[in-house]
Amino acid sequence: MRARPLSGPALLAALAATLAAGPAAAADGHWRVFRERAEWVIEAHAGPRDAVARQLAALSGSTWALAAGPAPLAGARPLTRRWRGRDLADAWGVVLGGVADHAVQCRPQGCRVWVLGLRPAPQPSAVASPSPSAPVPPVAAVRAAWQAPGAEHGGTAASTAEPVALPLTEDPPGLFPSQ
């Protein structure tokens, strides 16, 4: 996947996101997301996933929508990982994988990322118990989130670094057959 180089407003937004995250990095851990030639690089030691996701969105021109409230990643365990790769979808998988149910759709302009909810923290037991999953928003709600102004053209890094909250709804009757 080949991403276009940052310039103009996108570069300024990425720099602003990086500078805004700087002081928090000292208190919450250390992380940085950057491009080196054709590769994405994520280096994090106890970095807050919310801040790492915001920085990745700002740098890549990606947009993200949250179906689980305004800050579902705030309660996620910190990210400690070094990763280098060319695929932006894989970079999102590094940031969100294992802690959040999510979906990613990528194009050369950036990715669309849907964060559906946090996965429960693993319990320190020998046998894993099944846990109910977070409700998935209806397709219409996800589509509506992407019909926001500028979203049909990929938006800009300045307008897409902040996630969009989606409403939660009940599962429709008969979706899961009773046993």
C-alpha positions as semicolon CSV with decimal commas, in nm:
position;residue;x (nm);y (nm);z (nm)
1;M;0,000;0,000;0,000
2;R;0,146;0,331;-0,103
3;A;0,053;0,643;0,091
4;R;0,098;0,991;-0,045
5;P;0,349;1,219;0,126
6;L;0,211;1,469;0,374
7;S;0,204;1,835;0,277
8;G;0,012;2,152;0,355
9;P;-0,276;2,118;0,605
10;A;-0,223;1,742;0,645
11;L;0,139;1,794;0,748
12;L;0,040;2,069;0,993
13;A;-0,231;1,848;1,145
14;A;0,013;1,559;1,184
15;L;0,268;1,784;1,351
16;A;0,003;1,928;1,582
17;A;-0,108;1,576;1,681
18;T;0,252;1,476;1,750
19;L;0,321;1,787;1,958
20;A;-0,006;1,753;2,148
21;A;0,082;1,394;2,237
22;G;0,435;1,484;2,351
23;P;0,375;1,587;2,716
24;A;0,126;1,303;2,765
25;A;0,386;1,057;2,647
26;A;0,607;1,132;2,945
27;A;0,323;1,063;3,192
28;D;0,156;0,773;3,010
29;G;0,447;0,596;2,848
30;H;0,652;0,647;2,536
31;W;0,535;0,609;2,178
32;R;0,582;0,740;1,833
33;V;0,433;0,669;1,495
34;F;0,614;0,779;1,181
35;R;0,698;0,699;0,819
36;E;1,044;0,591;0,716
37;R;1,069;0,574;0,339
38;A;0,785;0,343;0,233
39;E;0,731;0,188;0,577
40;W;0,511;0,271;0,872
41;V;0,687;0,248;1,207
42;I;0,516;0,213;1,547
43;E;0,731;0,218;1,859
44;A;0,546;0,212;2,188
45;H;0,629;0,128;2,547
46;A;0,317;0,149;2,766
47;G;0,168;0,398;2,519
48;P;-0,202;0,482;2,547
49;R;-0,374;0,322;2,249
50;D;-0,609;0,617;2,207
51;A;-0,315;0,856;2,157
52;V;-0,131;0,614;1,929
53;A;-0,448;0,570;1,718
54;R;-0,497;0,948;1,693
55;Q;-0,137;0,994;1,582
56;L;-0,165;0,715;1,322
57;A;-0,490;0,866;1,189
58;A;-0,334;1,212;1,162
59;L;-0,021;1,089;0,986
60;S;-0,195;0,852;0,745
61;G;-0,501;1,056;0,655
62;S;-0,721;0,780;0,795
63;T;-1,068;0,833;0,937
64;W;-1,213;0,641;1,227
65;A;-1,556;0,603;1,380
66;L;-1,642;0,480;1,727
67;A;-1,953;0,273;1,786
68;A;-1,883;0,217;2,155
69;G;-1,899;0,573;2,287
70;P;-1,668;0,871;2,268
71;A;-1,351;0,713;2,408
72;P;-1,360;0,332;2,402
73;L;-0,982;0,304;2,380
74;A;-0,932;0,504;2,701
75;G;-0,981;0,187;2,906
76;A;-0,768;-0,037;2,685
77;R;-0,442;-0,180;2,813
78;P;-0,136;0,021;2,700
79;L;0,048;-0,071;2,382
80;T;0,403;-0,204;2,412
81;R;0,535;-0,306;2,074
82;R;0,782;-0,228;1,799
83;W;0,647;-0,276;1,451
84;R;0,758;-0,186;1,100
85;G;0,568;-0,260;0,779
86;R;0,432;-0,126;0,453
87;D;0,065;-0,211;0,499
88;L;-0,140;0,059;0,672
89;A;-0,416;-0,193;0,756
90;D;-0,157;-0,399;0,944
91;A;-0,051;-0,086;1,134
92;W;-0,410;-0,037;1,249
93;G;-0,417;-0,404;1,348
94;V;-0,111;-0,348;1,569
95;V;-0,276;-0,053;1,746
96;L;-0,625;-0,204;1,786
97;G;-0,566;-0,579;1,765
98;G;-0,627;-0,787;2,072
99;V;-0,807;-0,511;2,262
100;A;-1,081;-0,378;2,033
101;D;-1,326;-0,529;1,789
102;H;-1,267;-0,331;1,473
103;A;-1,291;-0,327;1,096
104;V;-1,051;-0,160;0,851
105;Q;-1,101;-0,066;0,486
106;C;-0,797;0,089;0,314
107;R;-0,744;0,283;-0,006
108;P;-0,438;0,474;-0,128
109;Q;-0,568;0,793;0,040
110;G;-0,586;0,627;0,382
111;C;-0,803;0,386;0,577
112;R;-1,152;0,391;0,721
113;V;-1,149;0,233;1,065
114;W;-1,453;0,132;1,270
115;V;-1,396;0,065;1,640
116;L;-1,693;-0,140;1,759
117;G;-1,594;-0,186;2,123
118;L;-1,332;-0,306;2,366
119;R;-1,276;-0,674;2,421
120;P;-1,290;-0,783;2,783
121;A;-0,952;-0,809;2,955
122;P;-0,824;-1,165;2,976
123;Q;-0,900;-1,330;3,308
124;P;-0,614;-1,503;3,491
125;S;-0,784;-1,843;3,484
126;A;-0,682;-2,169;3,324
127;V;-1,011;-2,198;3,132
128;A;-1,137;-1,903;2,934
129;S;-1,506;-1,834;2,983
130;P;-1,717;-1,704;2,697
131;S;-1,822;-1,345;2,735
132;P;-2,096;-1,155;2,556
133;S;-1,974;-0,934;2,277
134;A;-2,058;-0,568;2,240
135;P;-2,357;-0,500;2,016
136;V;-2,264;-0,416;1,659
137;P;-2,418;-0,099;1,516
138;P;-2,651;-0,139;1,221
139;V;-2,503;-0,090;0,877
140;A;-2,711;0,225;0,827
141;A;-2,548;0,392;1,129
142;V;-2,200;0,310;1,001
143;R;-2,287;0,441;0,654
144;A;-2,433;0,759;0,805
145;A;-2,109;0,826;0,991
146;W;-1,922;0,825;0,661
147;Q;-2,166;1,063;0,496
148;A;-2,033;1,348;0,711
149;P;-1,903;1,648;0,513
150;G;-1,568;1,568;0,356
151;A;-1,590;1,195;0,431
152;E;-1,693;1,103;0,076
153;H;-1,357;1,232;-0,045
154;G;-1,147;1,091;0,236
155;G;-1,151;1,418;0,435
156;T;-0,831;1,571;0,560
157;A;-0,599;1,470;0,840
158;A;-0,708;1,781;1,032
159;S;-1,075;1,678;1,024
160;T;-1,030;1,302;1,061
161;A;-0,794;1,265;1,355
162;E;-1,094;1,285;1,590
163;P;-1,327;0,983;1,581
164;V;-1,700;1,002;1,513
165;A;-1,937;0,849;1,773
166;L;-2,205;0,613;1,639
167;P;-2,533;0,536;1,821
168;L;-2,578;0,191;1,973
169;T;-2,900;0,002;1,904
170;E;-3,059;-0,320;2,021
171;D;-3,017;-0,639;1,817
172;P;-3,318;-0,696;1,591
173;P;-3,554;-0,973;1,704
174;G;-3,473;-1,313;1,554
175;L;-3,113;-1,227;1,479
176;F;-2,983;-1,505;1,702
177;P;-3,199;-1,820;1,710
178;S;-3,274;-1,952;2,058
179;Q;-3,140;-2,292;2,154
